Amino acid sequence: MVVERKENLKDVKNFIFDLDGTIWHWNKLVPDVQRTIRRLKSKGKNIFYVTNNSILTRKEFAEKLTNLGLRTKTENVISSSYVAAQVFSKKNIDEVYTIGEKGLIDELEKEHISKSKDADHVLVGMDRNFSYWKMAKAAEAIRYGAKLWTTAYGENFRAGDRVLPGTASLVESIKIAAGVEESESIGKPSKYMINIIKDEFPVYKGRTAFIGDNIHTDVVTGNKMGIKTGLVLGGTSSKDDLANVEGVEVPNFVFKEFKRILKVL
């Protein structure tokens, strides 16, 4: 099934894809992704990837894609870990209490941002070693005035056939412990992520498309940038979720399967 609004992607030169749920389930590619990406490249299309996943550095994401059969250059990937480092660097923030994995910490260190328990900023990314004491320390810092940031608000993280808790689970526990309601996201569809995408990828109206599996992050991000958007079903958002969408949540295309993208070229 392809639902479209009397449009096609023939003039699109640059395809930006989400990763988790769209391209892969962390350890394996979504069916037909490799063949579809190869067909797109054979037609002269440029391929880029954007992810709210902060587990790896952008270089490591490129290497992981390459190892899974999708040859990718580092500069063709933007991750929330990379965006976080760029945002804090531009804001002259040099110390952050970071909850996250090595990829996030490495990106911060590249910008000379150190991890400190006494920082005025708390950054929460995906952390598969999250603990009670990490939550307690983050909450304590926030109660003393530190600002809470997150790389994403993803509720779930799919690894193979398992659906695991996403970054939002960690963030919400810290907010409850700290007694606050506010946190600021760096990932899709934030202004921070959008600005980095515009700075580093060729984003042109009518010539660029953003395709992902999440209405609230991928579709909204693409629509805010004024480019074509596509939703691939089977990931975060389902066909039923489309019933009440409006405004920036409405995609130009809905694809039942990833390979159906080729049907509108």
C-alpha positions as a printed Julia matrix, in Angstrom:
265×3 Matrix{Float64}:
  0.0    0.0    0.0
  1.23   3.47  -0.85
 -0.93   6.38   0.22
  0.08   9.57  -1.53
 -1.4   12.98  -2.22
 -0.96  13.19  -6.0
  2.78  13.53  -5.54
  5.9   11.54  -6.27
  9.57  11.5   -5.34
 10.97  11.65  -8.86
 12.59  15.04  -8.36
 14.0   14.18  -4.95
 17.8   13.96  -5.05
 18.52  13.7   -1.32
 16.92  11.09   0.93
 17.24  11.45   4.7
 16.31   8.32   6.64
 15.71   7.68  10.32
 17.57   4.63  11.65
 15.81   2.83  14.53
 12.62   1.2   13.27
 13.11   2.49   9.72
 16.48   1.17   8.55
 17.28  -1.33  11.27
 16.27  -3.03  14.48
 19.73  -2.31  15.87
 21.33  -5.68  15.09
 19.69  -6.32  11.71
 18.33  -4.37   8.79
 14.61  -4.04   8.16
 13.54  -6.34   5.26
 14.37  -5.02   1.77
 16.26  -1.99   3.08
 19.58  -2.97   1.55
 18.09  -3.64  -1.89
 16.05  -0.43  -1.78
 18.98   1.76  -0.75
 21.11   0.23  -3.51
 18.38   0.98  -6.06
 18.15   4.57  -4.87
 21.9    5.01  -5.17
 21.87   3.45  -8.64
 19.41   6.18  -9.64
 21.86   8.84  -8.47
 20.17   9.57  -5.15
 22.16  10.78  -2.14
 21.52   8.92   1.11
 21.74  10.43   4.6
 20.76   9.21   8.06
 19.51  11.01  11.16
 18.93   9.3   14.5
 17.86  10.21  18.01
 19.91   7.25  19.21
 22.88   8.42  21.29
 24.58   5.08  22.0
 27.31   5.56  19.37
 29.26   8.43  17.84
 28.3    9.46  14.3
 31.47   7.73  13.07
 30.45   4.51  14.82
 26.93   4.73  13.37
 28.46   5.01   9.89
 30.67   2.0   10.59
 27.7    0.0   11.88
 25.69   0.79   8.76
 28.64  -0.19   6.58
 29.08  -3.47   8.45
 25.39  -4.25   7.9
 25.78  -3.75   4.14
 25.0   -0.05   3.72
 28.28   1.69   2.92
 28.12   5.05   4.67
 30.47   7.97   5.27
 30.64   9.61   8.69
 29.53  12.96   7.28
 26.32  11.32   6.01
 25.11  10.57   9.55
 23.78  12.9   12.22
 23.1   11.46  15.67
 21.69  13.04  18.81
 25.05  12.4   20.5
 26.75  14.54  17.86
 24.08  17.25  18.04
 24.36  17.41  21.84
 28.09  18.03  21.6
 27.64  20.73  18.96
 24.88  22.48  20.89
 26.78  22.55  24.19
 29.94  23.69  22.45
 28.13  26.62  20.84
 26.61  27.51  24.21
 30.09  27.43  25.81
 29.01  24.69  28.2
 32.17  22.82  29.18
 30.89  20.6   32.0
 27.85  18.3   31.97
 26.61  15.58  34.28
 26.06  12.94  31.61
 23.91   9.84  31.8
 24.63   7.92  28.64
 26.93   5.49  26.93
 30.42   5.84  25.51
 29.27   7.22  22.16
 27.63  10.22  23.81
 30.56  10.82  26.15
 33.07  10.54  23.29
 31.21  13.11  21.19
 31.17  15.52  24.14
 34.87  14.98  24.8
 35.69  15.78  21.16
 34.29  19.24  21.88
 36.25  19.43  25.16
 33.13  18.99  27.27
 33.88  17.02  30.4
 31.67  14.87  32.59
 31.19  16.37  36.04
 28.91  15.61  38.98
 28.97  19.31  39.9
 27.85  20.64  36.51
 25.02  23.1   35.97
 23.61  20.9   33.19
 22.33  17.32  33.23
 22.2   15.45  29.92
 20.32  12.16  29.64
 20.84   9.84  26.7
 20.21   6.15  26.18
 22.01   4.27  28.97
 21.68   0.51  29.22
 23.55   0.66  32.54
 21.21   3.21  34.11
 21.0    2.87  37.89
 19.25   4.15  40.98
 22.33   6.14  41.95
 22.65   7.8   38.54
 19.02   8.84  38.86
 19.61  10.09  42.41
 22.65  12.17  41.46
 20.89  13.71  38.44
 17.82  14.56  40.53
 20.0   16.14  43.22
 21.79  18.33  40.67
 18.47  19.46  39.18
 17.03  20.31  42.61
 20.06  22.57  43.1
 19.34  24.38  39.84
 20.93  22.32  37.06
 19.09  22.3   33.73
 17.8   18.95  32.45
 18.49  18.06  28.81
 17.73  14.89  26.9
 18.94  13.49  23.59
 15.44  12.2   22.8
 12.0   11.34  24.17
 11.79   7.89  22.6
  9.6    5.56  24.62
 10.97   2.32  23.21
 14.14   0.97  21.67
 13.92  -2.14  19.5
 16.88  -4.52  19.42
 16.21  -7.52  17.2
 12.92  -9.01  18.37
 13.02  -7.3   21.76
 11.34  -4.0   22.62
 13.37  -2.27  25.33
 12.77   0.93  27.33
 13.83   4.1   25.53
 15.46   7.3   26.78
 12.1    8.75  27.85
 11.86   6.14  30.61
 15.11   7.4   32.12
 14.18  11.05  31.74
 10.76  10.61  33.36
 12.22   8.79  36.36
 14.67  11.64  36.91
 11.95  14.28  36.55
  9.82  12.49  39.13
 12.77  12.14  41.51
 13.72  15.81  41.05
 10.14  17.07  41.28
 10.26  18.9   37.96
  8.13  18.78  34.84
 10.41  20.39  32.26
 13.29  19.04  30.19
 14.72  20.2   26.88
 15.26  17.79  24.0
 18.15  18.01  21.57
 16.89  15.29  19.21
 14.19  15.26  16.54
 12.06  17.34  16.1
 13.86  20.03  18.13
 15.23  23.25  16.65
 18.71  22.05  17.6
 18.49  18.92  15.47
 16.82  20.74  12.6
 19.51  23.44  12.53
 22.32  20.87  12.42
 20.58  18.95   9.62
 20.21  22.16   7.62
 23.83  23.08   8.24
 25.32  19.73   7.26
 22.96  18.1    4.75
 21.63  19.4    1.41
 18.1   20.41   2.39
 16.19  21.83  -0.56
 12.44  22.11  -0.96
 11.27  19.67  -3.63
 14.69  18.01  -3.81
 14.98  16.5   -0.33
 12.78  14.01   1.55
 12.78  12.85   5.16
 11.49   9.31   5.71
 11.03   7.55   9.04
  8.74   5.42  11.17
  7.61   8.02  13.72
  4.97  10.66  13.04
  5.94  12.84  15.99
  9.68  12.94  15.35
 10.51  12.07  11.73
  7.46  13.47   9.95
  7.37  16.62  12.09
 11.08  17.23  11.54
 10.78  16.98   7.77
  7.66  19.13   7.63
  9.25  21.82   9.81
 12.13  21.94   7.31
  9.68  22.37   4.44
 10.65  19.17   2.62
  8.71  16.07   1.58
  8.02  13.5    4.27
  7.29   9.79   4.3
  6.09   7.44   7.03
  7.07   3.77   6.9
  4.58   1.62   8.81
  5.67  -1.25  11.01
  7.85   0.81  13.33
  6.76   3.27  16.01
  3.68   4.71  14.29
  0.9    2.56  12.87
 -1.86   3.1   10.32
 -4.29   3.78  13.17
 -2.1    6.62  14.39
 -2.75   8.46  11.14
 -6.45   8.86  11.88
 -6.12  12.03  13.96
 -2.96  13.66  12.63
 -3.0   17.24  11.42
 -0.63  20.05  10.56
  3.06  19.2   10.73
  2.26  15.59  11.64
  0.75  14.8    8.23
  3.18  12.95   5.94
  3.21  13.35   2.17
  3.53   9.59   1.77
  2.71   6.49   3.79
  4.49   3.25   2.92
  3.35  -0.13   4.17
  6.86  -1.47   3.55
 10.21   0.22   3.04
 10.6   -1.11  -0.5
  7.39   0.7   -1.55
  9.42   3.92  -1.67
 10.59   2.79  -5.12
  6.98   2.82  -6.36
  6.79   6.61  -6.29
 10.11   7.39  -7.96
